[in-house]
Amino acid sequence: MRKLLLLLLLPVCVGFDGEHAREALDSAFHNLYGADVLAGVELVVEDGAQRSGFSYAYGRKHSGAEVRTLVYSADGDRDSTRALLFQRPGEADRIFLAEGSVGRVRAVAAGRGATSFFGSDFSYEDMRAKRAEDFRIEVLGTDVQDGEPCRVLRLRPFDGPYEKLVVWLSTERPVIVRTDYFDQKGLWKRYRADVRSLSEQFEWWVPMHDQMLDLRTGRRTKRHVRNIIVDAAVPDEMFTTTQLARGRMPAF
């Protein structure tokens, strides 16, 4: 009986923080954050009968070990709202916001609080580049989401606003198709990628349509990638607080 119990427990023990799960998660994160990117995105927030939308441009640039993420609203005019996120291994994130063209740049605290991304259900923390080593990983099993076979993982971040995440990771391509976000109060938000809109850009897979749902309020944010350039050759100086203050953003 004792041997039978050990045999039943063995898959759970082997699956906990397993190397295969870690490698698959790293592949998905590399797919999401490994390339330099420029993208034009449409965002629609649905809150009951109210519906609002705007467009923004998104850029990511790697500079050595540092990852810089740039977001600016509208069409990049000099009065648009802009944000710049700096990430460096072993250091706290730095987030800066700017509006107008007169050099008003302010720092935003990064850490336990989730800062809303332009008033949507996405947060700036959701935009940051991630690595498997940022989490303690547990394999929960397998599932199918919208016809996509998935491995289900529970992630416990070592830092940030979330207590845990449950992730549905495609077993056929390096894409996360669903994520449930938990804070100290329990289940909070749910992310879903439209698997029918997954687009292969060279070796990179991009969800051209996805959404974030606030399960407590029912508010939903839908995101559509209008156009995208992968491995874009954008100068480093475009991803600086000086350029953020001036409002001179990369156009494409």
C-alpha positions as CSV (number, residue, x, y, z in Angstrom):
1,M,0.0,0.0,0.0
2,R,2.8,2.4,0.9
3,K,4.6,1.6,-2.4
4,L,1.3,2.2,-4.3
5,L,0.9,5.6,-2.6
6,L,4.5,6.6,-3.5
7,L,3.9,5.6,-7.1
8,L,0.7,7.8,-7.2
9,L,2.6,10.7,-5.8
10,L,5.6,10.3,-8.1
11,P,4.2,12.2,-11.1
12,V,3.4,15.2,-8.9
13,C,6.8,15.2,-7.3
14,V,8.5,14.9,-10.7
15,G,6.3,17.6,-12.2
16,F,6.9,20.1,-9.5
17,D,9.3,22.7,-10.8
18,G,10.2,20.2,-13.5
19,E,12.9,21.1,-16.1
20,H,10.6,20.4,-19.1
21,A,8.0,22.9,-17.7
22,R,10.7,25.4,-17.0
23,E,12.2,25.1,-20.5
24,A,8.7,25.4,-22.1
25,L,7.9,28.5,-20.1
26,D,11.3,30.0,-20.9
27,S,10.5,29.4,-24.6
28,A,7.2,31.1,-24.3
29,F,8.7,34.1,-22.5
30,H,11.5,34.3,-25.1
31,N,8.9,34.3,-27.8
32,L,7.1,37.2,-26.1
33,Y,10.1,39.3,-25.0
34,G,13.2,38.1,-26.8
35,A,13.0,40.3,-29.9
36,D,13.2,44.0,-30.5
37,V,9.7,45.0,-31.6
38,L,7.7,48.0,-32.8
39,A,3.9,47.5,-32.9
40,G,0.8,49.6,-33.5
41,V,-2.0,48.5,-31.2
42,E,-5.7,49.3,-30.8
43,L,-7.2,49.1,-27.2
44,V,-10.9,49.0,-26.4
45,V,-12.2,49.0,-22.8
46,E,-15.7,47.7,-22.2
47,D,-17.3,48.6,-18.9
48,G,-21.0,47.7,-18.9
49,A,-22.7,49.8,-21.5
50,Q,-19.7,52.2,-21.8
51,R,-17.1,51.6,-24.4
52,S,-13.9,53.6,-25.0
53,G,-11.0,53.0,-27.2
54,F,-7.7,54.4,-28.3
55,S,-4.6,53.5,-30.2
56,Y,-1.0,53.2,-28.9
57,A,2.4,52.2,-30.2
58,Y,4.6,49.7,-28.3
59,G,8.3,49.3,-28.6
60,R,10.9,47.0,-27.0
61,K,14.6,47.3,-27.1
62,H,17.4,45.1,-25.7
63,S,20.6,46.9,-24.7
64,G,23.0,44.4,-23.2
65,A,21.2,42.8,-20.2
66,E,18.7,45.7,-20.0
67,V,15.3,45.5,-21.5
68,R,13.5,48.8,-22.3
69,T,9.8,48.9,-23.0
70,L,8.3,52.1,-24.6
71,V,4.5,52.9,-24.9
72,Y,2.9,56.0,-26.3
73,S,-0.7,56.8,-27.0
74,A,-2.4,58.1,-30.1
75,D,-0.2,58.5,-33.1
76,G,3.0,59.6,-31.3
77,D,2.3,63.3,-31.4
78,R,4.3,65.4,-29.0
79,D,1.4,65.9,-26.6
80,S,0.7,62.2,-26.2
81,T,0.9,60.2,-23.0
82,R,4.1,58.1,-22.9
83,A,5.7,55.5,-20.7
84,L,9.1,54.0,-20.5
85,L,10.0,50.9,-18.4
86,F,13.6,49.9,-17.7
87,Q,14.4,46.3,-16.5
88,R,17.8,45.1,-15.4
89,P,18.5,41.8,-13.8
90,G,19.0,42.0,-10.0
91,E,17.6,45.6,-9.8
92,A,14.2,47.1,-9.3
93,D,12.2,48.1,-12.3
94,R,12.1,51.8,-13.2
95,I,8.9,53.2,-14.8
96,F,8.6,56.8,-16.1
97,L,5.5,58.6,-17.5
98,A,5.4,61.8,-19.5
99,E,2.8,64.0,-21.2
100,G,3.3,67.0,-23.5
101,S,6.5,68.3,-24.9
102,V,7.8,70.4,-22.0
103,G,9.8,67.8,-20.2
104,R,7.3,66.7,-17.5
105,V,8.6,63.2,-16.6
106,R,7.5,61.5,-13.4
107,A,8.6,58.2,-11.9
108,V,6.0,55.5,-11.1
109,A,6.5,53.1,-8.3
110,A,7.0,49.5,-9.4
111,G,6.5,46.6,-7.0
112,R,3.6,45.2,-5.1
113,G,1.0,47.6,-6.6
114,A,-0.4,47.0,-10.1
115,T,-0.3,50.3,-12.0
116,S,-3.1,50.4,-14.6
117,F,-1.9,50.7,-18.2
118,F,-3.6,53.9,-19.5
119,G,-6.7,53.1,-17.4
120,S,-7.2,49.6,-18.9
121,D,-7.3,46.2,-17.3
122,F,-3.7,45.6,-18.3
123,S,-1.1,47.0,-16.0
124,Y,2.5,48.2,-16.6
125,E,3.6,45.1,-14.7
126,D,1.8,42.9,-17.3
127,M,4.0,44.5,-20.1
128,R,7.4,43.8,-18.4
129,A,9.6,41.1,-19.8
130,K,9.6,37.9,-17.8
131,R,11.8,34.9,-17.3
132,A,11.1,31.4,-15.8
133,E,13.6,32.1,-13.0
134,D,11.3,34.9,-11.8
135,F,8.8,32.2,-10.6
136,R,8.5,29.0,-8.6
137,I,6.8,26.6,-11.0
138,E,4.4,23.8,-10.4
139,V,2.9,21.5,-13.1
140,L,-0.8,21.1,-12.6
141,G,-1.6,18.9,-15.7
142,T,-2.9,19.3,-19.2
143,D,-6.0,21.0,-20.7
144,V,-7.4,22.2,-24.1
145,Q,-8.2,25.9,-24.6
146,D,-10.1,26.7,-27.8
147,G,-8.8,23.6,-29.5
148,E,-5.2,24.4,-28.4
149,P,-3.5,21.5,-26.3
150,C,-1.9,23.1,-23.3
151,R,0.3,22.4,-20.3
152,V,-1.1,24.0,-17.2
153,L,1.4,25.6,-14.8
154,R,1.0,27.4,-11.4
155,L,3.5,30.2,-11.1
156,R,4.4,31.9,-7.8
157,P,6.3,35.1,-8.5
158,F,9.2,36.1,-6.3
159,D,8.2,39.8,-6.7
160,G,5.4,41.9,-8.1
161,P,1.7,42.6,-7.4
162,Y,0.4,39.0,-7.9
163,E,0.3,36.2,-5.4
164,K,0.2,33.5,-8.1
165,L,-0.6,33.0,-11.8
166,V,-2.1,29.9,-13.4
167,V,-0.9,29.7,-17.0
168,W,-2.1,27.6,-20.0
169,L,0.9,27.1,-22.2
170,S,0.5,25.7,-25.7
171,T,2.3,22.4,-26.2
172,E,2.4,23.0,-30.0
173,R,4.0,26.5,-30.1
174,P,5.7,28.8,-27.6
175,V,2.5,30.8,-26.7
176,I,0.6,31.4,-23.5
177,V,-3.0,31.3,-24.4
178,R,-4.5,32.0,-21.0
179,T,-3.4,33.3,-17.6
180,D,-5.4,33.6,-14.4
181,Y,-4.1,36.3,-12.0
182,F,-4.5,36.0,-8.2
183,D,-3.8,38.6,-5.6
184,Q,-4.2,38.3,-1.8
185,K,-8.0,38.5,-2.2
186,G,-8.1,35.6,-4.7
187,L,-8.8,35.3,-8.4
188,W,-8.6,38.8,-9.9
189,K,-8.0,38.9,-13.7
190,R,-8.1,36.6,-16.7
191,Y,-6.0,37.0,-19.8
192,R,-6.9,35.1,-23.1
193,A,-5.2,35.1,-26.4
194,D,-7.3,34.4,-29.5
195,V,-5.7,31.2,-30.8
196,R,-7.2,31.8,-34.2
197,S,-5.3,35.0,-34.6
198,L,-1.8,33.7,-33.7
199,S,0.5,35.0,-36.4
200,E,4.0,33.6,-37.1
201,Q,6.5,36.4,-37.7
202,F,9.6,34.6,-38.8
203,E,10.3,32.4,-35.7
204,W,8.2,34.5,-33.4
205,W,4.5,33.8,-32.6
206,V,2.3,36.9,-32.0
207,P,-1.3,36.9,-30.6
208,M,-2.8,39.6,-32.9
209,H,-6.0,39.6,-30.7
210,D,-6.2,39.1,-27.0
211,Q,-8.0,40.5,-23.9
212,M,-7.9,41.0,-20.2
213,L,-11.0,40.6,-18.0
214,D,-11.4,42.0,-14.5
215,L,-13.4,39.1,-12.9
216,R,-14.5,41.3,-10.0
217,T,-16.0,44.2,-12.0
218,G,-16.7,42.5,-15.3
219,R,-14.8,45.2,-17.2
220,R,-13.0,43.9,-20.3
221,T,-10.1,45.2,-22.2
222,K,-9.6,44.0,-25.8
223,R,-6.3,44.4,-27.6
224,H,-5.7,44.2,-31.4
225,V,-2.2,44.4,-32.9
226,R,-2.7,46.5,-36.0
227,N,0.8,46.2,-37.4
228,I,4.1,44.9,-36.1
229,I,7.8,44.9,-37.0
230,V,9.9,42.2,-35.3
231,D,13.6,42.7,-34.8
232,A,13.1,46.4,-35.6
233,A,16.4,48.4,-35.8
234,V,15.5,51.2,-33.5
235,P,18.3,53.4,-32.1
236,D,19.0,53.1,-28.4
237,E,18.6,56.8,-27.9
238,M,14.9,56.5,-28.7
239,F,14.4,54.5,-25.5
240,T,15.7,57.2,-23.1
241,T,14.0,59.6,-20.6
242,T,15.4,62.5,-22.6
243,Q,13.5,61.5,-25.7
244,L,10.5,60.6,-23.5
245,A,10.4,64.2,-22.2
246,R,10.7,65.6,-25.7
247,G,7.9,63.5,-27.1
248,R,10.0,62.4,-30.0
249,M,9.0,58.8,-30.4
250,P,9.9,56.3,-33.2
251,A,7.4,56.3,-36.0
252,F,6.7,53.4,-38.4
